Amino acid sequence: MKESEVIKGKFYSVHIDAKLKSLRSFLKEKKYSSVIVLTDSNTQEFCLEEFLALTRLKIFFHINIEAGEENKTLETAIAVWNKMLPVADRKSLLINLGGGVVSDTGAFAASVFKRGIDFINVPTTLLSMTDAAIGGKNGVDFGFKKNQLGTFAHPKAIFISVSWLKSVSDLEMKSAYGEIAKQALLDGKKRWKNFLEHFSSKENTEDVIASAIKFKLKIVDKDLKDHGIRKQLNLGHTVGHALESFCLEKGRPVPHGMAVAAGMICELRLSEQVFKKKNFFHAEIEFLKINFPRVEFSESELPEILSFISSDKKNENRKVKPALLEKIGKANWENEVSLKKIEASLNEYIKS
Amino acid sequence: MKESEVIKGKFYSVHIDAKLKSLRSFLKEKKYSSVIVLTDSNTQEFCLEEFLALTRLKIFFHINIEAGEENKTLETAIAVWNKMLPVADRKSLLINLGGGVVSDTGAFAASVFKRGIDFINVPTTLLSMTDAAIGGKNGVDFGFKKNQLGTFAHPKAIFISVSWLKSVSDLEMKSAYGEIAKQALLDGKKRWKNFLEHFSSKENTEDVIASAIKFKLKIVDKDLKDHGIRKQLNLGHTVGHALESFCLEKGRPVPHGMAVAAGMICELRLSEQVFKKKNFFHAEIEFLKINFPRVEFSESELPEILSFISSDKKNENRKVKPALLEKIGKANWENEVSLKKIEASLNEYIKS
C-alpha cells in the first residue's frame, strides 16, 4: 500500500492520504478569506481534534449540526446558512468533515450560499469515502421526502484519511460494504473477486476505497446528471430505497447499505427473470444473504412498500425501471418491471 | 418592427413574440409531465388570463406569491417548494410569469427542486425583459441581506411579449430605463444614441428590448460567473445598491433602476477623476439628472450609506472596485476607489 494516492477525476481530485498532507498544501496554496469546518455531533467528538492537529488549521470557524439521517433537512441547511452569514464571503471555503449527512448538507449549503462558494469533502465513514462524498450530487430532505432539494456541485477536492475509520461502528462498516458490493458487481469479475477477498480478510482497505472511487468517478464523469450510464448505480436501490423509507416511517430504521443489500437480492432475482437466466446469480445472492443482516418486514406490509416504489422519484411517466444486471460487469436500466414481479421478489426475500 | 424575433444565446434563446406562438410550440414539443405557472399577485391579476389565452394552456398548476421585492426571500421559495412537492416531478416545467421577483424566486426554486427541473421565464416588466430574466443568475434574500442564496441556472428559453408592458406603471418603466441607460453606455456610442432617441420618442420598444438582450447575452455568455467582463454590468451598482439598501432600511424604498441612475451619476464622476478626464461625462450626467427622479438622502446619512458600500458582497479583500467608464463603450473594473472619494461623489450628488 502506497502512503498516499491521488485519483484524478474530470472535475476534481481525490487524495487518499492518511496524514492529510495534501490538504495542508491545498489550504496553503488557496488562500481562502475564511475557512469554516462543518461537523456533526459525532465528528465533532471523534474527528475534529485530530483533523485540526493534522491540518494545523489555526484560524477557522466551526459549525456543528446534529448527527443522524433525520437531520439532513432544509432546516439544518438554514441553520448552517445563518452561521455562515457573518463569517463567510464569496472567497470562503467550507470543509465538510463527516459522513454523508455532513457532506450532503454542507455541499448543498455551500453550493447555493452567495450562488456557490468552494467546499471540500473530508469523509470520515467508509460509506462516504466510497460513495456519498463522490459524484457531485447533494441534497436535503424536504416535506418529509428524501433529497427533494439539492444541486449538482463538485467539491474542489476530496481528502481521505483511513484513520477516521477506527471510530466507525461495525454496523456502519457493514452498511458501507453493501454499496461497495454493488459497485463491485457493476465493475466486473476481477473487481468482484478482489472485493470478496478483501471482505473476508479485511485487509488493504485503502485499495478497496481507491477501486471504489475510481469506478464511481469513471461513471459520474461520463454522466453527471443521471441521463444514462449513471443509472446503473441504482442497482439495489429501487427496492432498497423503498425498504429504507418504509422502515424509517415505521420507526425501525435500517442502515442504507443494508437496505441496498436486500434490494440487490430482490433485483438480482428480477434480473434473472428479465434476462431469462435461471439461478444465474445464485452465488452472489447467497453472499448477500449470508453477510448482510436481513431487513425485517412482513407480507402484509408489501402494499405499503410497493407504494414507495410507485412514487420513486427515479420513475419516469410512472414506469419503474430498476437497474438490473445482465452479468457481473454489465448493467441494464432500460427494462420496465411490473409491480407484481417486484412484489413476488419481495415475497421470495421474506421466505428464503 | 418584425412581428417576432429570436435571439440565440449560448445556452438558450430569447423569443420576442407578442402572441407567444413560439411558447405554444415549445410546450407542444417538450411534453412536460406537468406544467406549473408561477405568478405574483400583480401578474395573477393582470397577466395570467391573457397568458392562458395566448398559450392555450389548459392543464397546469398555478402557484401565486405576494408581489414586492420584500417577498423575494427564502420563505417564499419554501412556500413554492411546498406547493410543487405534490404536483412536480423531475420532468415538470416551471413557468415564471412576472417581473424580477418572480423570475429570481422561481428560477432559484426550480434550480434546486429535485436537483433542478426545467424552467422558462416570461418576463412581464421592462426591467425583467431587458435585465433580470436574462443572465443565469437567481437569488433570494436571507437573513435580511439581498440575494444571499441562489444559483447560476439557465432557463430553457425566455419568451417576451411587449403587450404586458401596458400594465407596467410609469415609475417601473422609468426604473427599467435606468438599467437600459447603463447598458447603452457600456455598449457604445451608436447604442447610446439609439437609446436617447427612443427615450424621447418612446417608439420601437421591441428594438430597445432586443438590443438590451443582445448586449446582455453577449456579456454573460462570455463570463457567466462574474470573473471578468461581466463585472462591467455593475456600473452604477456599487453606489446604487448601497442607496437602494439604505433607503429600504429607512422605510422609504426607491425603485432599483432609480438607485442605479443615481449610482451612475456618482460613478461617472468617479470615472472622470480616475481617468483624469474632467467633465468628460457632463452630457450623460445631465441626462441622468434631468430624466430620473432624485434619490433623497442627507449629508448626515452618508456614514451609514458608506457602510453598505464597505460590506458590499462585490468587494474582494475589502477593496471597493466599482465598474467605471473610460469612455462610452469602454468600461474598467480594476481600479480601487477610496471610500473618501465615493463620499465626495455622494456629497456632490446631494449638492448638484
Interface residues (C-beta under 8 A of the other chain):
Chain A: S33 L74 I78 W81 N82 L85 D89 R90 K91 F108 S111 V112 F113 K114 R115 G116 K137 G139 F142 G143 K145 N147 Q148 L149 G150 T151 F152 K313 N315 E316 N317
Chain B: S33 L74 I78 W81 N82 L85 D89 R90 K91 F108 S111 V112 F113 K114 R115 G116 K137 G139 F142 G143 K145 N147 Q148 L149 G150 T151 F152 K313 E316 N317
